[in-house]
Amino acid sequence: MVAASLLEQLACQQPAALAPIEHDLAFINQLLNAHQFEQFPLSLQAGRVRGRHEEWRFRSVFQPIYALENGTTRLWSVEALARVTDSFGGQLIPTVLFAAETSPRRSVFLDRQLRCLHLLNFLLQHPAPDLVLSLNVNAQHLVNVSEAHGQFFAEVLQQLNIPANRICLEVVEDAVSDPMRLLEAVQRYRSLGFRIALDDFGQGASNLERVWLLEPDYVKLDKVLMRHALMRPSVRDKLARLVDILHLHGALVVGEGIESTMQLDIARAAGCDFVQGFHLARPAELLKLSA
């Protein structure tokens, strides 16, 4: 029998609400324990879930993504981001943490722990039932999982009674040695009901070939494109044409790195469907429910 969701449990606002949270934490920790690294890596501290791996400590922050509708903005999703510190309080960029990790088993463990951390911290804040949670997933992680892609996270969502279509997995634009295995992983996640986004499009290994291959639901334009469009007016027509091409391939487009009113206007004029950036909201532990 599927347990009642954290969202439903916390809505009761009873003093005993910690017990069900701890029950779900214990369930998820048991799944993570099977990786045979840290035992019980997630814990509840001061009303938030925290994670750990060796000397590193993890917490969640969330940055809103807004839909552009008739000249206004509407909160559509929040992207979960990890904040990583060492035992002395020093900070590390999560991408560096993954880049330095050479063990496929350990990178899978880290990725799964962070997704569970973000999911629990998201639900602890009573989000609206139509609010989508966007989670970064390293493309190399998808290749490292040998089979049954999505089974672990699907089991977690079933325990919390959360439909998979409330989760958007953002595949980070990393070059991968086996694009067909990446495609297999993405197709498996999509078959389970997850939404798929291609992140950081416009930098690194990103190209239209990956859009054709993965057929993502969303493409997130890297902030460097918005920066060029701001500084060079001639780029704006090219940006609009790129958005048109992505739309032709069935993808909705998110303009990232919106840091000014002018960049917001550029994204709107280019035909972007969604926007995200410091001008609208900075990452924070508390969910921001309005622009």
FENJO-V793781 format. One record per backbone hydrogen bond with DSSP energy under -1.0 kcal/mol. CO is the residue of the C=O (numbers start at 0). NH is the residue of the N-H. E is the energy in kcal/mol with one decimal. If there is no record, write none. Layout:
# FENJO-V793781
co=<CO CO>
nh=<NH NH>
e=<E E>
This chain:
# FENJO-V793781
co=<4 5 6 9 13 15 16 17 18 19 20 21 22 23 24 25 26 27 28 31 32 42 44 47 49 50 52 55 56 57 58 60 61 62 64 64 65 66 68 71 73 75 76 77 78 80 82 83 84 85 89 92 92 93 94 95 102 103 104 105 106 107 108 109 110 111 112 113 114 115 116 117 118 119 121 122 127 131 132 133 134 136 137 138 139 140 147 149 150 151 152 153 154 155 156 162 163 165 166 167 168 169 170 171 177 178 179 180 181 182 183 184 185 186 187 188 189 194 195 195 196 197 199 200 202 207 208 209 210 216 217 218 219 220 221 222 223 224 225 226 227 231 232 234 235 236 237 238 239 240 241 242 243 244 245 246 251 252 252 253 254 257 259 260 261 262 263 264 265 266 272 273 274 275 276 276 283>
nh=<8 9 10 12 16 18 20 21 22 23 24 25 26 27 28 29 30 31 32 34 35 49 47 44 42 57 55 52 84 50 82 80 283 78 75 76 274 73 71 68 66 131 64 133 62 60 58 91 56 88 85 95 96 97 98 99 106 107 108 109 110 111 112 113 114 115 116 117 118 119 120 121 122 123 124 125 130 77 167 79 169 171 141 142 143 144 150 153 154 155 156 157 158 159 161 165 166 132 194 134 196 136 198 173 181 182 183 184 185 186 187 188 189 190 191 193 192 168 216 217 170 219 202 221 205 211 212 213 214 251 197 253 200 255 224 226 227 228 229 230 231 234 235 238 239 240 241 242 243 244 245 246 247 248 250 249 218 272 273 220 275 278 263 264 265 266 267 268 269 271 67 254 65 257 279 280 61>
e=<-2.4 -3.0 -1.3 -1.4 -1.9 -1.5 -1.3 -2.6 -2.0 -2.3 -2.6 -2.5 -1.9 -2.5 -3.0 -2.1 -1.5 -2.4 -2.7 -1.9 -2.2 -3.1 -1.6 -3.5 -2.3 -2.6 -2.6 -2.3 -2.2 -2.1 -2.3 -3.0 -1.8 -3.2 -2.5 -1.9 -2.4 -2.2 -2.1 -2.6 -3.6 -1.9 -3.0 -2.8 -2.4 -2.2 -1.5 -2.1 -3.0 -1.9 -2.4 -1.1 -1.6 -2.1 -2.3 -2.2 -2.2 -2.0 -2.0 -2.6 -2.4 -2.4 -2.6 -2.4 -2.0 -2.2 -2.6 -2.5 -2.3 -2.3 -2.1 -2.3 -2.3 -2.1 -1.2 -1.7 -1.9 -2.1 -2.6 -2.7 -3.3 -1.7 -1.5 -1.4 -2.0 -1.5 -1.9 -2.6 -1.9 -1.6 -2.6 -2.1 -2.0 -1.7 -2.5 -1.7 -2.1 -3.1 -2.5 -2.9 -2.8 -2.9 -2.5 -2.4 -1.6 -2.4 -2.2 -2.1 -2.5 -2.7 -1.9 -2.3 -2.5 -2.2 -1.1 -1.9 -1.5 -2.9 -2.0 -1.7 -3.1 -3.1 -1.3 -3.4 -2.0 -2.5 -2.2 -2.9 -2.3 -2.6 -2.5 -2.7 -2.7 -1.6 -1.6 -2.1 -2.2 -2.3 -1.7 -2.0 -2.6 -2.2 -1.2 -2.5 -2.1 -2.0 -2.3 -2.4 -2.1 -2.3 -2.3 -2.4 -2.1 -1.2 -2.2 -2.0 -2.5 -1.8 -2.1 -3.0 -2.1 -2.5 -1.9 -2.2 -2.2 -2.5 -2.2 -2.6 -2.1 -2.3 -2.6 -2.8 -2.8 -2.2 -1.3 -2.5 -3.1>
